[in-house]
Amino acid sequence: LLDSCVDEALCGLIRANAGLSLLQGHRVVLRSDLDNLRGKVALLSGGGSGHEPAHGGYVGAGMLSAAVAGGVFASPPPASILAAIMSLHNAGASGILLIVKNYTGDRLNFGLAAEQARNHGVTVDMVIVAEDCAFDRPSKAGRRGLCGTIFIHKLAGALAEEGSSLDQIVAKVTEVLKGIGTLGVSLSPCSVPGCLPSFNLPPGDMELGLGIHGEPGIKRSKVASADEVVKTMIDHMTNPDSQSYLPLKSGDSVVLCVNNLGALSCLEMAVVTRAAIICLENLGAVVARVMSGSFMTSLEMAGMSLTVMRANEEILRLLFEFAVGLCVRPCKVLHVILLVCFFLLGPLSPVMRKSLERVCSTLLEKQEELNSLDRAAGDGDCGNTHAQAARAIQEWLQDHVVPGCPGKLLSVLAGLVQEKMGGSSGALYSLFLTAAAGHVTEGRSNAAAWASAMHAGTQAMRRCGALDALCPAVDELMKLTTAPPGGQMAILQAAVQKAASGAEETRNLTARAGRASYIAAERVTLPDPGAVAVAAILRAVQESLEGQK
């Protein structure tokens, strides 16, 4: 179900709307009239599925030119993003604006695709939407991108339709973003298809400040009336003591969006909408426009979010003109030690194949364990994403001979995890493998070469702002550069132990990126699932190599 539901949903969207088409080979929804983009700025957005109608439902004249879909709650792969960019460029667009929600995976994958597009001569820029008001003191990862993204789709789309340049659109929406704030509340978690609920919420409790990927919020309290809940939300959003607050003063004109997170009835939405309008008016705000409905959902979550945007006459004009559209837990640790020890025995091809097979079977066995750990601080799909990668590698092994050159194999694996794994996990693994591949060639695959490859991969991760909780394991493996003959397996065994210890110690770390960075540290008490996965990969490699002696 998880593998097929996204493609089936996209097919349904396309079949029901003659103005949309699907880019062959990719989960990319395009305008059918791309010729009308000639000489204008094209807009591209996207992200994980499960937020429908975002983002495919916003493709159309005056809004998005295209939208890229990832798996459920998983960032789309850079290859699909690049394919969408090139389609818009080839249609004659004068420039491409990427509208990206502030999540680690989305920023990595859209950022990588943008760099690749620039290398093809495409004029491209990116706007990051980060309007979440939940956290008084946001983490290093910053504020999340939520339903306010829809306002940016619409404003940028109207400006593009009027013929504004890429620089003009970026400047305008960047300024508008300073006046947008969003906060969510829910009476239930959500469940990724085939998985358990993302967190536990006792009957009669509600979660304030939660995100759109099933991650818990900042505060839990008893269910109250709509008037009380809405007042609590707007007071929090406009509290000047918070670094994430929305400045709002008496007399300000605002647009209000009441967003159904998935499972509220129309009756309940109308009750909440009334409460939000009255609360804003009691603060002296002038509610110029109201949008109420499902705009950016979180599967079947029984909750809603409020988005408030300060608006002048120009913003109101842009917001309600030209509209024909249908309406990013890799956190405490990075996955950077993948398959780096195949040099220990030779010839390499059969050794690498057996090690890969062992790694894949291990990840599939640990699927539910990793999902369970991830539900504590993420969307509960860490095991699913690793299982997707494992199955993709298994399928590849059935039809291909493992190349004798380790660098070629690492390049193949980089492409597979980027395309099939998805999300920030796929981007991080792919980034590491791509950087490492050039350091192990057919004529250079000894211990020193593999140590150099691992160092290059680790450095590539750190250039993206990543910190690795498994540094002790990495440091241990670097001893391979000076290991005497016969001493290499002992180093690998020590690295496996340090990887396991490092994974366990992530219980005590504070997340600085990814979805867990938005959750109070005291609520994250289990090991990081990414660290557990990497430790399992290393142990599988060790066991495979020991069995081939």
Backbone torsions as a table, in degrees:
resi	resn	phi	psi	omega
1	LEU	NA	-46.9	-177.3
2	LEU	-61.2	-37.8	-177.7
3	ASP	-71.9	-31.0	-171.5
4	SER	-102.4	-22.1	-170.7
5	CYS	-63.9	-35.8	-178.9
6	VAL	-65.2	-47.4	-179.0
7	ASP	-65.2	-38.3	178.8
8	GLU	-67.1	-38.7	178.5
9	ALA	-65.5	-41.6	178.7
10	LEU	-64.4	-39.2	176.8
11	CYS	-61.6	-42.7	178.0
12	GLY	-62.2	-41.2	178.6
13	LEU	-61.1	-45.7	-178.1
14	ILE	-67.2	-44.2	-177.8
15	ARG	-65.1	-27.5	-177.6
16	ALA	-88.3	-8.7	-174.5
17	ASN	-136.5	107.9	-175.5
18	ALA	-66.1	-20.0	-178.2
19	GLY	-82.9	4.1	-177.8
20	LEU	-121.7	153.7	174.6
21	SER	-141.3	165.9	-178.8
22	LEU	-113.4	130.9	178.4
23	LEU	-72.3	121.7	-173.9
24	GLN	-58.9	130.9	177.5
25	GLY	86.0	-0.8	-176.4
26	HIS	-141.5	156.6	174.5
27	ARG	-88.8	66.1	-176.7
28	VAL	-125.1	120.5	175.4
29	VAL	-93.3	127.5	-177.4
30	LEU	-120.5	153.9	165.4
31	ARG	-63.9	140.8	177.5
32	SER	-74.7	-19.3	-177.0
33	ASP	-105.8	54.8	-176.4
34	LEU	-60.8	-23.7	178.8
35	ASP	-58.9	-27.9	-179.5
36	ASN	-72.7	-6.0	177.9
37	LEU	-84.7	-11.1	-173.6
38	ARG	-55.8	124.3	179.1
39	GLY	83.3	-3.3	-179.8
40	LYS	-112.1	164.4	174.6
41	VAL	-77.1	133.6	176.6
42	ALA	-100.1	146.7	-178.6
43	LEU	-113.8	132.4	178.4
44	LEU	-129.1	130.5	175.7
45	SER	-137.4	-172.7	179.8
46	GLY	153.8	-168.9	-177.7
47	GLY	154.4	-164.5	179.4
48	GLY	-65.9	153.4	173.8
49	SER	-77.6	170.7	-177.1
50	GLY	102.2	-3.5	-178.8
51	HIS	-110.8	15.0	-173.7
52	GLU	-52.7	141.1	13.7
53	PRO	-78.8	-5.1	175.2
54	ALA	-69.6	134.4	1.4
55	HIS	-113.3	-12.1	-177.6
56	GLY	-61.1	-28.3	-179.7
57	GLY	-71.4	-6.0	-179.8
58	TYR	-108.8	16.6	176.8
59	VAL	-87.9	126.8	-179.6
60	GLY	161.8	169.6	-179.9
61	ALA	-57.8	133.4	179.9
62	GLY	84.7	-0.5	174.9
63	MET	-136.4	-129.3	-176.8
64	LEU	-77.6	145.8	173.1
65	SER	-86.3	-27.9	179.1
66	ALA	-160.4	158.7	176.9
67	ALA	-140.1	138.3	-178.9
68	VAL	-108.8	130.4	-179.1
69	ALA	-107.7	134.6	170.1
70	GLY	-95.9	-172.7	171.6
71	GLY	-66.5	179.6	-179.1
72	VAL	-61.2	117.9	179.7
73	PHE	60.9	23.2	-179.9
74	ALA	-123.3	135.2	-179.6
75	SER	-61.1	143.5	178.6
76	PRO	-68.9	153.3	-178.2
77	PRO	-72.2	148.9	-180.0
78	PRO	-57.3	-33.8	-178.4
79	ALA	-61.5	-40.0	178.7
80	SER	-71.9	-38.1	177.2
81	ILE	-62.4	-44.7	179.0
82	LEU	-63.5	-41.2	178.5
83	ALA	-60.1	-40.0	177.8
84	ALA	-65.7	-43.9	178.9
85	ILE	-58.7	-46.8	-176.9
86	MET	-66.9	-34.2	176.7
87	SER	-62.4	-43.0	179.4
88	LEU	-69.1	-39.4	177.9
89	HIS	-63.8	-44.6	-179.3
90	ASN	-67.8	-20.6	176.3
91	ALA	-77.8	-6.0	176.5
92	GLY	102.5	11.2	178.3
93	ALA	-61.8	141.8	-178.5
94	SER	-76.1	-20.1	178.8
95	GLY	-171.7	163.8	-179.1
96	ILE	-123.5	127.2	174.4
97	LEU	-106.0	124.0	175.3
98	LEU	-95.6	123.5	178.5
99	ILE	-106.2	111.5	-166.0
100	VAL	-125.5	130.2	174.4
101	LYS	-74.4	146.9	-173.8
102	ASN	-79.5	79.2	171.2
103	TYR	-129.6	146.6	-172.2
104	THR	-54.6	-49.6	-178.0
105	GLY	-62.6	-43.3	179.9
106	ASP	-63.6	-43.5	-179.4
107	ARG	-64.6	-40.4	178.7
108	LEU	-64.2	-50.8	-172.5
109	ASN	-73.3	-43.1	176.2
110	PHE	-67.4	-37.4	178.7
111	GLY	-64.1	-42.2	178.3
112	LEU	-63.9	-44.1	179.7
113	ALA	-63.9	-37.7	178.4
114	ALA	-63.0	-42.6	178.4
115	GLU	-63.1	-42.4	178.9
116	GLN	-64.2	-38.4	179.4
117	ALA	-65.9	-40.5	178.0
118	ARG	-60.5	-35.5	177.4
119	ASN	-66.5	-19.4	175.6
120	HIS	-93.5	7.3	177.7
121	GLY	84.9	15.7	-179.0
122	VAL	-88.2	137.4	173.8
123	THR	-84.5	112.3	-173.7
124	VAL	-140.9	143.2	175.3
125	ASP	-138.3	167.2	-174.8
126	MET	-137.2	135.3	174.2
127	VAL	-113.9	128.6	179.1
128	ILE	-99.1	123.6	178.3
129	VAL	-94.4	122.3	-177.4
130	ALA	-146.0	78.4	-171.5
131	GLU	-114.8	11.0	-179.8
132	ASP	-62.7	132.2	-179.1
133	CYS	-103.8	10.8	-171.2
134	ALA	-66.5	-42.5	-166.3
135	PHE	-98.2	125.8	176.5
136	ASP	-63.8	-36.3	179.6
137	ARG	-129.9	88.3	-176.9
138	PRO	-58.8	149.0	177.9
139	SER	-74.3	179.6	178.1
140	LYS	-56.7	-31.3	-179.4
141	ALA	-66.2	-19.5	178.6
142	GLY	86.6	-175.2	-179.3
143	ARG	-77.0	146.6	-179.1
144	ARG	-76.7	156.4	171.2
145	GLY	-92.2	125.0	-176.1
146	LEU	-127.1	-142.3	-171.4
147	CYS	-68.5	-16.7	174.9
148	GLY	-59.6	-19.4	176.5
149	THR	-55.8	-34.4	-178.2
150	ILE	-63.7	-38.6	176.5
151	PHE	-60.1	-40.4	-179.1
152	ILE	-68.4	-39.6	174.0
153	HIS	-52.6	-48.0	-173.1
154	LYS	-72.3	-44.6	-178.7
155	LEU	-65.1	-46.4	179.8
156	ALA	-64.7	-37.6	179.2
157	GLY	-63.5	-41.5	178.8
158	ALA	-65.8	-41.9	178.5
159	LEU	-63.0	-41.7	178.5
160	ALA	-64.0	-40.5	179.7
161	GLU	-62.9	-32.3	178.5
162	GLU	-78.8	-8.3	178.6
163	GLY	96.3	12.7	177.7
164	SER	-63.7	151.0	179.1
165	SER	-77.3	166.5	179.0
166	LEU	-59.7	-45.6	-179.8
167	ASP	-62.6	-39.7	179.5
168	GLN	-64.9	-41.6	-179.8
169	ILE	-66.0	-45.2	179.9
170	VAL	-59.6	-45.1	-178.8
171	ALA	-62.7	-41.3	-176.9
172	LYS	-68.0	-50.1	-176.0
173	VAL	-71.2	-29.3	175.7
174	THR	-63.0	-38.9	177.6
175	GLU	-69.2	-42.9	-179.4
176	VAL	-62.2	-36.7	-178.4
177	LEU	-57.5	-26.9	179.6
178	LYS	-66.8	-17.0	-178.0
179	GLY	-112.0	25.5	179.7
180	ILE	-121.5	136.7	175.8
181	GLY	-141.1	146.0	-178.9
182	THR	-137.6	143.9	173.7
183	LEU	-146.0	140.1	-178.4
184	GLY	-116.5	159.4	175.3
185	VAL	-146.6	147.6	-178.3
186	SER	-146.5	151.8	175.1
187	LEU	-99.1	-2.3	-179.2
188	SER	-155.6	158.7	169.8
189	PRO	-80.1	-173.5	171.8
190	CYS	-123.2	170.6	-178.4
191	SER	-132.3	119.7	170.6
192	VAL	-61.5	136.8	-178.2
193	PRO	-49.0	127.1	179.5
194	GLY	85.9	1.2	-177.1
195	CYS	-121.3	164.4	175.2
196	LEU	-73.7	165.0	177.6
197	PRO	-54.4	148.6	-173.5
198	SER	-69.2	-27.0	173.0
199	PHE	-156.9	167.3	-179.0
200	ASN	-99.8	131.8	178.6
201	LEU	-131.9	111.8	-177.6
202	PRO	-62.4	151.9	176.9
203	PRO	-56.3	137.1	179.2
204	GLY	89.0	-3.7	177.5
205	ASP	-104.6	157.2	173.0
206	MET	-135.1	155.2	-175.0
207	GLU	-113.0	122.6	-179.2
208	LEU	-102.5	137.7	173.4
209	GLY	81.6	22.6	-179.5
210	LEU	-80.5	162.8	179.7
211	GLY	-93.2	-166.3	-176.1
212	ILE	-103.4	9.4	179.6
213	HIS	-115.8	18.6	177.8
214	GLY	87.1	2.5	179.3
215	GLU	-75.4	145.1	179.9
216	PRO	-62.2	167.4	-177.9
217	GLY	-95.8	-158.8	-176.5
218	ILE	-97.5	-17.0	-173.7
219	LYS	-154.2	140.4	178.1
220	ARG	-120.1	134.0	-179.1
221	SER	-148.1	175.4	179.6
222	LYS	-75.9	148.2	178.2
223	VAL	-60.6	136.5	179.6
224	ALA	-128.6	-179.0	178.7
225	SER	-68.3	161.0	179.3
226	ALA	-58.3	-41.6	179.9
227	ASP	-60.5	-43.6	-179.3
228	GLU	-68.3	-42.5	-179.0
229	VAL	-64.3	-46.6	-178.6
230	VAL	-63.8	-41.8	178.4
231	LYS	-62.0	-42.6	177.0
232	THR	-58.7	-42.6	-178.6
233	MET	-65.8	-48.8	-176.1
234	ILE	-71.1	-35.0	174.3
235	ASP	-60.5	-42.3	179.0
236	HIS	-65.5	-42.8	-177.7
237	MET	-63.8	-32.4	-173.9
238	THR	-106.4	12.1	-179.5
239	ASN	-75.1	113.4	-176.2
240	PRO	-67.3	-11.8	176.6
241	ASP	-74.0	-13.7	179.6
242	SER	-92.8	141.0	177.0
243	GLN	-72.4	-13.4	-177.9
244	SER	-105.0	13.6	-170.8
245	TYR	-75.0	158.3	174.9
246	LEU	-97.7	113.6	178.4
247	PRO	-64.3	122.3	-178.0
248	LEU	-144.3	125.3	-179.4
249	LYS	-125.2	162.8	-179.7
250	SER	-57.8	133.2	-179.5
251	GLY	97.4	-13.1	178.6
252	ASP	-65.9	137.5	174.0
253	SER	-89.5	132.4	-175.5
254	VAL	-134.0	156.4	167.5
255	VAL	-108.4	132.6	-179.1
256	LEU	-110.0	131.7	172.6
257	CYS	-118.8	117.9	174.5
258	VAL	-101.5	109.7	-170.0
259	ASN	-106.9	123.8	176.3
260	ASN	-77.5	119.8	-179.6
261	LEU	-76.0	-2.6	172.1
262	GLY	149.8	-40.9	-167.7
263	ALA	-126.0	8.3	177.4
264	LEU	-78.2	146.9	177.0
265	SER	-76.3	163.2	176.1
266	CYS	-61.3	-35.6	178.4
267	LEU	-61.6	-48.5	180.0
268	GLU	-63.1	-38.6	179.4
269	MET	-63.6	-39.0	179.1
270	ALA	-66.0	-37.9	177.8
271	VAL	-63.5	-45.3	179.7
272	VAL	-65.0	-40.2	-179.4
273	THR	-60.8	-45.5	177.1
274	ARG	-58.4	-46.7	-178.0
275	ALA	-61.5	-40.2	-178.3
276	ALA	-68.0	-41.3	179.1
277	ILE	-62.0	-48.0	-178.7
278	ILE	-62.8	-41.6	-179.2
279	CYS	-62.7	-43.0	179.3
280	LEU	-66.2	-40.6	178.9
281	GLU	-64.9	-34.9	177.3
282	ASN	-65.4	-23.5	175.8
283	LEU	-85.0	-3.6	179.4
284	GLY	94.2	2.9	179.3
285	ALA	-76.6	151.1	175.6
286	VAL	-102.2	111.6	-177.8
287	VAL	-83.8	99.9	-173.5
288	ALA	-80.2	-35.9	-179.6
289	ARG	-145.3	150.9	178.2
290	VAL	-132.2	133.0	172.1
291	MET	-118.2	127.7	-178.7
292	SER	-136.2	121.8	-178.6
293	GLY	162.1	-161.8	179.2
294	SER	-99.0	108.8	-176.8
295	PHE	-116.0	-40.3	175.8
296	MET	-144.8	98.5	-170.4
297	THR	-94.5	176.3	175.2
298	SER	-134.6	70.1	-175.6
299	LEU	53.5	-120.1	-174.0
300	GLU	-104.5	24.3	-177.1
301	MET	-63.4	132.0	179.7
302	ALA	-89.0	77.2	-178.0
303	GLY	-158.8	-174.9	179.9
304	MET	-152.3	162.1	173.0
305	SER	-127.9	151.6	174.8
306	LEU	-111.6	128.3	173.4
307	THR	-119.1	129.1	178.8
308	VAL	-120.9	131.5	178.8
309	MET	-128.0	124.8	173.1
310	ARG	-66.7	136.8	-171.5
311	ALA	-141.7	131.9	170.2
312	ASN	-100.3	-174.8	-176.4
313	GLU	-63.0	-37.4	-179.7
314	GLU	-65.4	-43.0	178.9
315	ILE	-62.7	-42.3	179.2
316	LEU	-62.6	-40.2	179.0
317	ARG	-62.9	-48.7	-178.7
318	LEU	-64.2	-36.2	-175.2
319	LEU	-67.7	-30.3	-173.4
320	PHE	-118.6	21.7	171.3
321	GLU	-113.9	157.5	172.4
322	PHE	63.3	12.1	-171.4
323	ALA	-82.8	110.7	171.7
324	VAL	-129.7	3.2	175.3
325	GLY	-65.1	154.7	-177.0
326	LEU	-64.3	13.2	166.2
327	CYS	-160.6	NA	NA
328	VAL	NA	NA	NA
329	ARG	NA	60.4	161.8
330	PRO	-85.7	103.6	-168.4
331	CYS	-135.8	-62.1	-177.4
332	LYS	-82.5	-16.0	-174.9
333	VAL	-146.6	148.6	177.2
334	LEU	-107.7	147.7	-174.9
335	HIS	-87.7	89.1	-169.6
336	VAL	-123.5	11.1	-175.9
337	ILE	-121.4	48.4	-173.2
338	LEU	-87.7	119.1	167.7
339	LEU	54.0	54.6	-175.9
340	VAL	-108.6	5.7	-171.5
341	CYS	-119.4	20.5	-175.6
342	PHE	-72.5	-12.7	-176.8
343	PHE	-71.6	-11.6	-168.4
344	LEU	-65.3	-27.6	177.7
345	LEU	-131.9	163.0	178.7
346	GLY	-149.1	171.3	-3.6
347	PRO	-62.8	156.6	-163.9
348	LEU	-74.4	-36.7	-171.7
349	SER	-56.1	-54.3	179.1
350	PRO	-66.5	-31.5	178.2
351	VAL	-64.7	-46.6	-178.8
352	MET	-65.8	-38.8	179.0
353	ARG	-61.2	-48.9	-178.3
354	LYS	-64.5	-38.1	178.3
355	SER	-66.3	-40.7	177.4
356	LEU	-62.3	-44.2	179.6
357	GLU	-59.9	-40.9	-179.8
358	ARG	-66.7	-42.4	178.9
359	VAL	-60.6	-46.0	-178.2
360	CYS	-61.6	-46.2	-179.5
361	SER	-64.4	-35.5	178.0
362	THR	-64.3	-45.7	-179.2
363	LEU	-64.8	-37.2	177.7
364	LEU	-67.0	-38.4	177.4
365	GLU	-64.6	-32.0	-175.2
366	LYS	-94.0	8.2	-174.4
367	GLN	-54.2	-53.7	-176.0
368	GLU	-71.8	-33.9	176.6
369	GLU	-60.6	-44.2	179.8
370	LEU	-68.3	-39.6	176.3
371	ASN	-59.3	-43.9	-178.8
372	SER	-62.0	-44.2	177.2
373	LEU	-62.9	-38.9	-176.5
374	ASP	-70.7	-26.9	178.9
375	ARG	-64.7	-19.5	-179.5
376	ALA	-72.2	-23.6	-174.8
377	ALA	-149.4	12.4	-179.5
378	GLY	-148.3	-147.3	-177.6
379	ASP	-101.1	8.6	172.8
380	GLY	75.5	23.8	-176.8
381	ASP	-121.8	14.5	-179.0
382	CYS	-58.1	-41.9	177.9
383	GLY	-65.4	-38.0	179.6
384	ASN	-64.3	-43.6	-177.8
385	THR	-66.6	-39.9	177.3
386	HIS	-68.4	-35.1	177.5
387	ALA	-66.6	-37.8	176.6
388	GLN	-60.0	-43.9	178.0
389	ALA	-63.3	-43.0	-179.0
390	ALA	-62.0	-44.1	-179.6
391	ARG	-66.9	-36.9	178.1
392	ALA	-63.7	-40.4	178.6
393	ILE	-68.2	-41.3	178.1
394	GLN	-60.2	-43.7	179.1
395	GLU	-63.0	-40.2	179.1
396	TRP	-64.6	-40.8	-179.3
397	LEU	-63.6	-30.5	-179.8
398	GLN	-66.2	-30.6	-171.9
399	ASP	-109.8	-2.1	-173.4
400	HIS	-134.3	153.5	170.2
401	VAL	-89.3	131.6	178.7
402	VAL	-66.9	123.3	-178.1
403	PRO	-64.4	149.0	178.0
404	GLY	-71.5	-21.2	178.4
405	CYS	-85.2	115.4	-178.8
406	PRO	-59.2	-36.3	-179.7
407	GLY	-61.3	-38.4	177.9
408	LYS	-64.5	-40.7	178.7
409	LEU	-63.9	-44.1	179.7
410	LEU	-61.4	-36.7	177.6
411	SER	-65.6	-41.0	177.1
412	VAL	-62.2	-46.0	-179.8
413	LEU	-63.1	-37.8	178.1
414	ALA	-59.3	-44.7	178.6
415	GLY	-65.7	-40.1	-179.4
416	LEU	-63.7	-48.1	-176.7
417	VAL	-70.3	-32.4	177.6
418	GLN	-63.8	-41.9	-176.6
419	GLU	-81.1	-42.5	-168.6
420	LYS	-97.9	-29.6	-175.1
421	MET	-79.9	-43.8	177.2
422	GLY	73.9	176.5	176.4
423	GLY	64.2	-171.3	179.0
424	SER	-70.7	-27.6	177.3
425	SER	-60.3	-48.6	179.3
426	GLY	-60.9	-40.7	179.6
427	ALA	-64.8	-40.7	-177.1
428	LEU	-70.1	-46.4	176.3
429	TYR	-59.1	-45.4	-177.5
430	SER	-63.5	-40.2	179.3
431	LEU	-62.0	-45.5	179.4
432	PHE	-62.7	-48.2	-176.6
433	LEU	-65.1	-39.0	179.1
434	THR	-63.0	-44.1	-179.8
435	ALA	-67.5	-34.2	-177.4
436	ALA	-77.1	-27.9	-169.9
437	ALA	-58.9	-36.5	-176.2
438	GLY	-73.1	-5.6	-175.2
439	HIS	-102.7	-6.0	176.8
440	VAL	-127.1	106.8	-177.3
441	THR	-114.6	177.4	-178.0
442	GLU	-59.7	-35.8	-178.2
443	GLY	-96.3	-0.4	-177.5
444	ARG	-142.7	86.9	-178.9
445	SER	-140.3	33.1	177.6
446	ASN	-83.9	-174.5	-176.2
447	ALA	-59.9	-43.0	-178.7
448	ALA	-63.6	-38.1	179.4
449	ALA	-65.3	-42.2	179.2
450	TRP	-67.4	-36.4	176.2
451	ALA	-63.1	-41.3	177.5
452	SER	-63.5	-40.1	179.1
453	ALA	-63.1	-43.4	-179.5
454	MET	-65.3	-39.7	177.7
455	HIS	-62.0	-43.3	179.5
456	ALA	-62.8	-41.6	178.7
457	GLY	-64.3	-42.3	179.5
458	THR	-63.9	-41.8	179.5
459	GLN	-64.2	-37.1	177.8
460	ALA	-61.4	-39.6	178.1
461	MET	-64.9	-43.0	-176.3
462	ARG	-69.1	-29.3	176.3
463	ARG	-64.7	-21.0	176.7
464	CYS	-90.3	12.4	177.5
465	GLY	85.3	18.6	-175.0
466	ALA	-93.3	143.8	172.6
467	LEU	-120.3	142.1	-171.2
468	ASP	-114.9	121.3	178.7
469	ALA	-72.7	-11.5	-179.6
470	LEU	-100.2	24.8	-180.0
471	CYS	-55.1	-37.4	177.4
472	PRO	-57.9	-38.0	177.7
473	ALA	-67.8	-41.2	177.5
474	VAL	-61.4	-46.3	179.7
475	ASP	-59.9	-38.6	179.6
476	GLU	-64.2	-43.9	-179.5
477	LEU	-66.3	-26.8	178.0
478	MET	-65.5	-17.2	176.9
479	LYS	-67.5	-10.6	178.3
480	LEU	-62.7	-22.4	-179.1
481	THR	-64.0	-27.5	-177.2
482	THR	-120.9	11.9	-176.3
483	ALA	-69.8	136.8	176.1
484	PRO	-73.2	160.1	176.4
485	PRO	-54.8	133.4	-179.9
486	GLY	88.2	-8.4	-178.0
487	GLY	-98.9	1.9	-173.3
488	GLN	-72.8	-38.9	-178.8
489	MET	-65.2	-34.9	178.1
490	ALA	-63.9	-37.5	177.5
491	ILE	-65.3	-43.5	178.2
492	LEU	-61.3	-43.3	178.8
493	GLN	-59.9	-41.8	179.0
494	ALA	-66.5	-37.9	179.3
495	ALA	-65.5	-38.9	178.1
496	VAL	-61.5	-42.7	178.5
497	GLN	-63.0	-42.9	-179.7
498	LYS	-69.6	-31.2	175.2
499	ALA	-64.6	-43.2	178.7
500	ALA	-63.9	-42.1	178.0
501	SER	-65.4	-40.8	179.0
502	GLY	-62.7	-39.4	177.6
503	ALA	-63.4	-43.3	180.0
504	GLU	-64.0	-37.3	-177.7
505	GLU	-71.7	-13.1	177.4
506	THR	-67.0	-12.1	173.1
507	ARG	-56.2	-32.2	-171.4
508	ASN	-101.4	5.1	-179.7
509	LEU	-93.1	154.1	174.8
510	THR	-101.2	124.8	-177.6
511	ALA	-65.4	138.6	179.6
512	ARG	-117.2	-4.8	178.1
513	ALA	-152.8	167.2	-179.6
514	GLY	76.2	-177.1	-172.4
515	ARG	-69.8	-29.8	-179.3
516	ALA	-66.8	-19.1	179.7
517	SER	-68.8	-13.1	-179.7
518	TYR	-95.6	5.4	-175.6
519	ILE	-115.0	139.0	-179.9
520	ALA	-55.1	136.5	-174.0
521	ALA	-59.5	-35.1	-177.2
522	GLU	-68.3	-14.2	179.1
523	ARG	-93.5	-5.9	179.0
524	VAL	-108.2	96.1	-172.2
525	THR	-117.2	0.0	-179.7
526	LEU	-102.7	160.4	177.6
527	PRO	-61.6	151.8	176.8
528	ASP	-66.8	128.2	-176.9
529	PRO	-64.9	-32.7	177.2
530	GLY	-63.5	-40.6	177.9
531	ALA	-65.4	-40.1	178.4
532	VAL	-63.6	-40.1	179.6
533	ALA	-63.8	-44.5	-179.2
534	VAL	-64.5	-41.6	177.7
535	ALA	-61.5	-39.2	178.6
536	ALA	-66.6	-38.2	177.6
537	ILE	-61.8	-47.6	-180.0
538	LEU	-61.5	-41.9	-179.9
539	ARG	-65.7	-37.8	178.5
540	ALA	-63.6	-41.4	177.3
541	VAL	-62.1	-45.6	-180.0
542	GLN	-58.8	-48.7	-177.6
543	GLU	-64.2	-37.2	178.8
544	SER	-65.2	-45.0	-178.5
545	LEU	-67.5	-38.6	177.7
546	GLU	-63.8	-34.9	-180.0
547	GLY	-73.7	-14.4	-178.4
548	GLN	-101.2	3.5	-179.9
549	LYS	-62.8	NA	NA
